[in-house]
């Protein structure tokens, strides 16, 4: 029983089960009735390891109410999903606990050996808080109307999934790092959106969740309601999930698609039936993976280039994916996304991501643009075929010398050394319809480790 739970006798439900090796990537739902208003519901599953990895979610009539968090390991693994009627807790949002049908659902992310488990559900009855609107509280949708480049992190986790910092603490860190926007992307839930600080201090929150499926992860940006992530359940596919994100006016962004350094490709994008036309964006630079080796990010860029060569205009993004801030290489805002906006607002953020007005960096700034005789454009824009000029203003921010690579249709077109912190570059070339051009900055040396990249300019 939680220390914060009331000292009344709970109604208990107890289940035991056994998961075999063939029961991987499946869902096992245990239903129970709440017969009167309640103050707390707690679901705890204990199972054996090592090598087994289960998830736990608490649903009220099919809508998520609590996300299971790992609490301890003492010869077994314990997951707890707990919701209070009148208090926000990690992995849940406060709200009335009313009579009805509830479910505690175990998901089998990985089964390496026979896995016995015990599921205990406790319901503490009592007078609940008055019924209230459980929709997301109003949050700033607009900060200013000033055009320019704005910077922020589009992938970070809080205590509402497997992060170590609360939403309030993350916004305090974002303020210290002078970020303009922040997307908290907890696994399969939007609970952090109920827990943002009352004073945003000029930082625009972008509602988001990381859709975490058995075969890969994707960020859903700009949504206002939970999206059911459970592929394979009742015939649901990853394409259905992407469609649901778009129905909410959101952006579907595939995360860290290539992670060869993680066991068995964990978190790589492995959905064989995914329609890439449904992807608005692709996270090709993931900082924790980056810190473990450049090869994974190189593979992500190669995938991105192949999709661009198919004619898909998918925006390339980066994300810190920070879980354990203050530990090792995990830093909020590393890398950071720069977006060109006509003003700092949620609508403008989403539009800039869709249009590819983005460059991503771990420090140096690369302001890339292209010109023709009749017009000019930022990354994500289109020029007519013919003679064009590619140009960039670069601020190395103390990291010079660097190497600038101009990439045409996935191949290196030109490499030049950036010898000083402040540098201007231009290249006159001829482009055909269907071509695209982007730029990368890297450290000099054998591996040329990525420092920054731009999105492409397209020729149409």
WOVEN-V994953 format. One record per residue. N is the residue number from 0. PSI is psi in whole degrees, -180 to 180 (999 if undefined). Layout:
n=N psi=PSI
n=N psi=PSI
//
This chain:
n=0 psi=135
n=1 psi=147
n=2 psi=-29
n=3 psi=-5
n=4 psi=152
n=5 psi=157
n=6 psi=38
n=7 psi=162
n=8 psi=125
n=9 psi=159
n=10 psi=127
n=11 psi=144
n=12 psi=132
n=13 psi=131
n=14 psi=143
n=15 psi=149
n=16 psi=178
n=17 psi=125
n=18 psi=125
n=19 psi=176
n=20 psi=-27
n=21 psi=-3
n=22 psi=29
n=23 psi=151
n=24 psi=54
n=25 psi=176
n=26 psi=135
n=27 psi=108
n=28 psi=135
n=29 psi=111
n=30 psi=150
n=31 psi=153
n=32 psi=135
n=33 psi=113
n=34 psi=-15
n=35 psi=162
n=36 psi=145
n=37 psi=160
n=38 psi=-38
n=39 psi=141
n=40 psi=131
n=41 psi=130
n=42 psi=128
n=43 psi=129
n=44 psi=131
n=45 psi=134
n=46 psi=165
n=47 psi=149
n=48 psi=-167
n=49 psi=172
n=50 psi=-18
n=51 psi=144
n=52 psi=107
n=53 psi=158
n=54 psi=161
n=55 psi=131
n=56 psi=141
n=57 psi=124
n=58 psi=143
n=59 psi=108
n=60 psi=45
n=61 psi=-4
n=62 psi=135
n=63 psi=135
n=64 psi=-24
n=65 psi=146
n=66 psi=130
n=67 psi=132
n=68 psi=140
n=69 psi=129
n=70 psi=-38
n=71 psi=163
n=72 psi=107
n=73 psi=66
n=74 psi=-10
n=75 psi=170
n=76 psi=137
n=77 psi=128
n=78 psi=136
n=79 psi=131
n=80 psi=121
n=81 psi=132
n=82 psi=134
n=83 psi=146
n=84 psi=-34
n=85 psi=12
n=86 psi=132
n=87 psi=133
n=88 psi=159
n=89 psi=131
n=90 psi=14
n=91 psi=167
n=92 psi=141
n=93 psi=152
n=94 psi=162
n=95 psi=137
n=96 psi=101
n=97 psi=159
n=98 psi=144
n=99 psi=-173
n=100 psi=126
n=101 psi=162
n=102 psi=138
n=103 psi=121
n=104 psi=127
n=105 psi=130
n=106 psi=140
n=107 psi=87
n=108 psi=-39
n=109 psi=130
n=110 psi=107
n=111 psi=-21
n=112 psi=160
n=113 psi=135
n=114 psi=91
n=115 psi=147
n=116 psi=159
n=117 psi=133
n=118 psi=123
n=119 psi=125
n=120 psi=130
n=121 psi=132
n=122 psi=117
n=123 psi=108
n=124 psi=159
n=125 psi=171
n=126 psi=129
n=127 psi=168
n=128 psi=154
n=129 psi=145
n=130 psi=136
n=131 psi=166
n=132 psi=121
n=133 psi=10
n=134 psi=164
n=135 psi=134
n=136 psi=153
n=137 psi=135
n=138 psi=158
n=139 psi=130
n=140 psi=-10
n=141 psi=135
n=142 psi=-44
n=143 psi=175
n=144 psi=23
n=145 psi=119
n=146 psi=148
n=147 psi=-175
n=148 psi=130
n=149 psi=149
n=150 psi=146
n=151 psi=174
n=152 psi=131
n=153 psi=15
n=154 psi=100
n=155 psi=151
n=156 psi=146
n=157 psi=-175
n=158 psi=-5
n=159 psi=-5
n=160 psi=-104
n=161 psi=26
n=162 psi=169
n=163 psi=-5
n=164 psi=145
n=165 psi=166
n=166 psi=-43
n=167 psi=-42
n=168 psi=-37
n=169 psi=-39
n=170 psi=-31
n=171 psi=-41
n=172 psi=-41
n=173 psi=-36
n=174 psi=-43
n=175 psi=-35
n=176 psi=5
n=177 psi=41
n=178 psi=154
n=179 psi=-25
n=180 psi=158
n=181 psi=131
n=182 psi=114
n=183 psi=119
n=184 psi=68
n=185 psi=154
n=186 psi=116
n=187 psi=23
n=188 psi=160
n=189 psi=21
n=190 psi=-31
n=191 psi=-24
n=192 psi=-17
n=193 psi=-7
n=194 psi=16
n=195 psi=152
n=196 psi=148
n=197 psi=-31
n=198 psi=111
n=199 psi=-21
n=200 psi=40
n=201 psi=6
n=202 psi=128
n=203 psi=121
n=204 psi=133
n=205 psi=108
n=206 psi=135
n=207 psi=160
n=208 psi=151
n=209 psi=110
n=210 psi=111
n=211 psi=95
n=212 psi=173
n=213 psi=-24
n=214 psi=21
n=215 psi=166
n=216 psi=152
n=217 psi=143
n=218 psi=137
n=219 psi=109
n=220 psi=141
n=221 psi=20
n=222 psi=157
n=223 psi=2
n=224 psi=153
n=225 psi=140
n=226 psi=127
n=227 psi=118
n=228 psi=-3
n=229 psi=84
n=230 psi=144
n=231 psi=-15
n=232 psi=122
n=233 psi=36
n=234 psi=8
n=235 psi=137
n=236 psi=168
n=237 psi=-30
n=238 psi=-34
n=239 psi=-40
n=240 psi=-47
n=241 psi=-41
n=242 psi=-40
n=243 psi=-37
n=244 psi=-44
n=245 psi=-34
n=246 psi=-28
n=247 psi=3
n=248 psi=16
n=249 psi=177
n=250 psi=135
n=251 psi=115
n=252 psi=114
n=253 psi=131
n=254 psi=148
n=255 psi=67
n=256 psi=-22
n=257 psi=110
n=258 psi=67
n=259 psi=-20
n=260 psi=-11
n=261 psi=149
n=262 psi=128
n=263 psi=31
n=264 psi=22
n=265 psi=130
n=266 psi=-5
n=267 psi=159
n=268 psi=113
n=269 psi=19
n=270 psi=106
n=271 psi=-23
n=272 psi=9
n=273 psi=133
n=274 psi=107
n=275 psi=-15
n=276 psi=-18
n=277 psi=-5
n=278 psi=123
n=279 psi=-30
n=280 psi=168
n=281 psi=123
n=282 psi=100
n=283 psi=-2
n=284 psi=108
n=285 psi=119
n=286 psi=-46
n=287 psi=-38
n=288 psi=-41
n=289 psi=-44
n=290 psi=-22
n=291 psi=-7
n=292 psi=140
n=293 psi=-21
n=294 psi=-40
n=295 psi=-43
n=296 psi=-33
n=297 psi=-41
n=298 psi=-36
n=299 psi=-42
n=300 psi=-37
n=301 psi=-41
n=302 psi=-46
n=303 psi=-48
n=304 psi=-40
n=305 psi=-37
n=306 psi=-40
n=307 psi=-37
n=308 psi=-17
n=309 psi=-1
n=310 psi=6
n=311 psi=130
n=312 psi=77
n=313 psi=128
n=314 psi=132
n=315 psi=130
n=316 psi=169
n=317 psi=164
n=318 psi=142
n=319 psi=-29
n=320 psi=34
n=321 psi=126
n=322 psi=-47
n=323 psi=69
n=324 psi=137
n=325 psi=-3
n=326 psi=120
n=327 psi=-125
n=328 psi=6
n=329 psi=115
n=330 psi=128
n=331 psi=136
n=332 psi=18
n=333 psi=103
n=334 psi=172
n=335 psi=144
n=336 psi=129
n=337 psi=125
n=338 psi=135
n=339 psi=121
n=340 psi=150
n=341 psi=2
n=342 psi=153
n=343 psi=98
n=344 psi=162
n=345 psi=-44
n=346 psi=-41
n=347 psi=-36
n=348 psi=-49
n=349 psi=-41
n=350 psi=-42
n=351 psi=-38
n=352 psi=-47
n=353 psi=-40
n=354 psi=-9
n=355 psi=23
n=356 psi=68
n=357 psi=138
n=358 psi=154
n=359 psi=140
n=360 psi=158
n=361 psi=28
n=362 psi=-71
n=363 psi=147
n=364 psi=134
n=365 psi=99
n=366 psi=97
n=367 psi=138
n=368 psi=166
n=369 psi=151
n=370 psi=149
n=371 psi=-175
n=372 psi=-27
n=373 psi=-16
n=374 psi=-180
n=375 psi=165
n=376 psi=154
n=377 psi=174
n=378 psi=145
n=379 psi=-15
n=380 psi=177
n=381 psi=137
n=382 psi=156
n=383 psi=153
n=384 psi=151
n=385 psi=-154
n=386 psi=129
n=387 psi=164
n=388 psi=127
n=389 psi=134
n=390 psi=157
n=391 psi=142
n=392 psi=127
n=393 psi=131
n=394 psi=110
n=395 psi=-13
n=396 psi=49
n=397 psi=4
n=398 psi=3
n=399 psi=150
n=400 psi=150
n=401 psi=171
n=402 psi=126
n=403 psi=126
n=404 psi=126
n=405 psi=125
n=406 psi=127
n=407 psi=118
n=408 psi=35
n=409 psi=-4
n=410 psi=149
n=411 psi=124
n=412 psi=-39
n=413 psi=143
n=414 psi=135
n=415 psi=152
n=416 psi=135
n=417 psi=98
n=418 psi=-22
n=419 psi=164
n=420 psi=-38
n=421 psi=123
n=422 psi=139
n=423 psi=140
n=424 psi=145
n=425 psi=153
n=426 psi=125
n=427 psi=132
n=428 psi=173
n=429 psi=132
n=430 psi=142
n=431 psi=160
n=432 psi=133
n=433 psi=-14
n=434 psi=160
n=435 psi=153
n=436 psi=131
n=437 psi=174
n=438 psi=151
n=439 psi=146
n=440 psi=139
n=441 psi=161
n=442 psi=142
n=443 psi=155
n=444 psi=-176
n=445 psi=-47
n=446 psi=-19
n=447 psi=68
n=448 psi=133
n=449 psi=137
n=450 psi=-37
n=451 psi=155
n=452 psi=154
n=453 psi=164
n=454 psi=164
n=455 psi=158
n=456 psi=134
n=457 psi=152
n=458 psi=122
n=459 psi=999
//
